């Protein structure tokens, strides 16, 4: 049946995204039909927007345009995880063109839910978005504190999903930006092994680059 096909296509697309295979995910996400349920359409739209940063010719202006669309999808989402995923992805799109007002709005939306009311997977998405907001607004230490606060729970439950791996990558990058190179190397090498085990080639490359940078800075200190 068509609703079942749409859900199956969405699940395959999301599984590919979990492996960092953004381009490969797009045909499956687009196979989820417009006559599917609101929840399926909403999640398809959010994931497809996120994947666009790999499938389109990416520019800072495109990133901001995608962020605006993600915020619109967050308002329409009926599922908590989809809403938080849209917000965290929108915050992540601020990397190349920081919009302080937009980051403040995203942070306000992300903190609307008390962490105690969320499941662990939703808390990971929330923490990721909050860490992005702090990091891109120049508050690296607060971003690091946000990541550190949830890492123990994620690792205690062996949750190694894409949100966890991105949090770990952020932890590595922030340690480097703060001049904490030994900590960056430790986190980066651990993240590299996890990404390799999960078949996440995209984050694998990022972990390798961040770890190499931290190693080079250590050699010069």
N, C-alpha and C positions, 0 to 999 in steps of 0.2 A: 504494500500500500504506500501511497505517496508520502503521508506523514512519517511513516517508518523510514522510508528512503531518505527523507530530509534529515531526520535525526541521526541516521547512520552516517550520512555524508558529513554532518557537523562533527560527529565524534571522531571520524577519521582526520578531518582537517585540524581539529584541536590536538589530536595525538601527534600530528606532524609538527604543529607549533611547539609542542612540549619538547621536541627534539631540535628545535631551532631551525626547522626546515620551512621557512616562511613562504618561499616561492612555491614549493610543492603543495603547501596547504591550500592555496587559493582556489584551484579548480574544485576541490571538495567542499570548501566553504560556499562557493557560488552555486553548488549543486543543491544546497538547501533552499527550497522554493519559497516564494513569497506567500503562498497559501498555507504554509506551515503555521504552527502555533506562535503566539506572540513571543513566548520565551525562546523558542528556537530562532526566530527571525532576529530578535534582539541580540542574542549571543553571536549569531552569524555576522551581524553588522559590526559588532565590536571587534571580533577577531579578524574580520576582513580588513577593517580600517588599520588595525595594528600591523597586519601583514603588508600593507601598502608601502611601508618604509623600505621594504626589500624589493618590491616588484615595480615601483615607480622610480623615476629619476629623482632621488631625494634631494631636497633643498630645505633650508631653514623655513622658507615661506610655506612649503608644502607641509612641513612638520607642524607648523602653527595651524594650518587649515585642517589637518587631520585631528589635531587636538580639539579644535572647536566642534568638529563633528562628533568626536568621542564624548564630549561634555553633553551634547544634545542626546546622544544615545544613553548616557548615564541617567538623564532625567526621565527617559522613557522606560528604562529597565524595570522589570517586575521582580527579577531575581537579584538577591543581594550580591552574590559573587560576580555576576555580570556587571552590575553597577560599579563595584569596587575595581573590577578589572578595567573598565572603561576609564575610571578616574586615575588609576595608577598609570595606565598607558598614556593618557593625556599629559600627566605630569612628566613622564619620560620623554615626550616629544618636545619638551622645553629645553632640551640639551643645547641646541644650536641657536635658538632665538629666545632668550629669557624674557618672559612677560611677567613682571612682578605681580600685577593685578590678577592675572589668570592663575598664577601659582597660589596666591592668597585665597582665591575662590575655591580652587581644587582642595587646598588644605582644609578649608572650612567644611566642605562636603565630606571629606574623608574622616574627619574627626566627629562627624555627626553620630556615628555608631560607637557605643562603648565597646572596647575590645572584649569585655566579659560577656557581651551578648552575641559574639560571633564565634563560629567554629574556627578551628585552627587554620584551615585553608583560607578562609576569608580574612582572618587576622594577618596572614602573610601578605595578601594583596593590599590590605590597608597599610601595613607597615612599609611595604615597598613604595606605595604612592607618597606616603608622608616623608620617607627618606629622600625620594626624588625632590619633593618640594623644598625641603631644607637644603639639600645639596646644591640645587640649581639657584637658590636664593643666597648662596654664599655662607650658609650655616653648616659647614661640614661636620663640626663636632656634634651638633644635635642630630644630624643625619646618622652619624655613626652610633650614637646612643640609641636611636630608634631601632637600628638593625640589631645591635647587641642585645637589646631587651627581649627580642623574640627568638633569637637564634637557639637558645637553650631548649625552648619548647619544640621548635621545629626538628632539631636534631634528636631530642628525646623521643619523638614520635616517628623518627626516620622519614620525615616528609622531605623528599628531595625533588620536588616539582620545579617548574620553571621559575616561579616566584622565589623559591628558596635559592636557586642558583643565581638569579639576578641580585638578590640581597647579598649573597656571598661575593659576587663580582663587585658590587658597590662597596662592600666592606674593604675589599682589596684596594680599590681605587681611592677611597677616602684615606686609608692608612698612608698610601703613597703621597697624596696631596698634603697630608699633615707632617710629612717627613718621617713617618714611622715605618721605615723600609723593611726591617726584619719582620714586623707583624704582617706587612703586605706580602712578603715572600711566603710566609707560612700559610696565610689564607689563600693566596693565589695558587700555590702548589696543591693544596687540598682541593680547591675548586676545580683545578685542571683534571685531577683524578676522577672527581665526581662527574664532571661533564663528559669525560672520555667514557666512563662506565655507562652513562645514560645515552650515549650516542649523540650528544648535543654539540655538533661541530661548530656552530656559530659562537656559542659561549666559550667553547674550547679555545678558539682563536683569541678571544678577548682575554681569557685568563692567561694565555701564553704571553700576550703582549704586555699586560699589566705586570706580570711576574718578571718579565725580562727588564722592564723599565725600573722596577724596584731593585733588581739585582745590579743594574748599571749604576743606580744612585748609591747603593751600598759601596760599590767599588771606588766611588769618588769621595767617600766620607772618611 
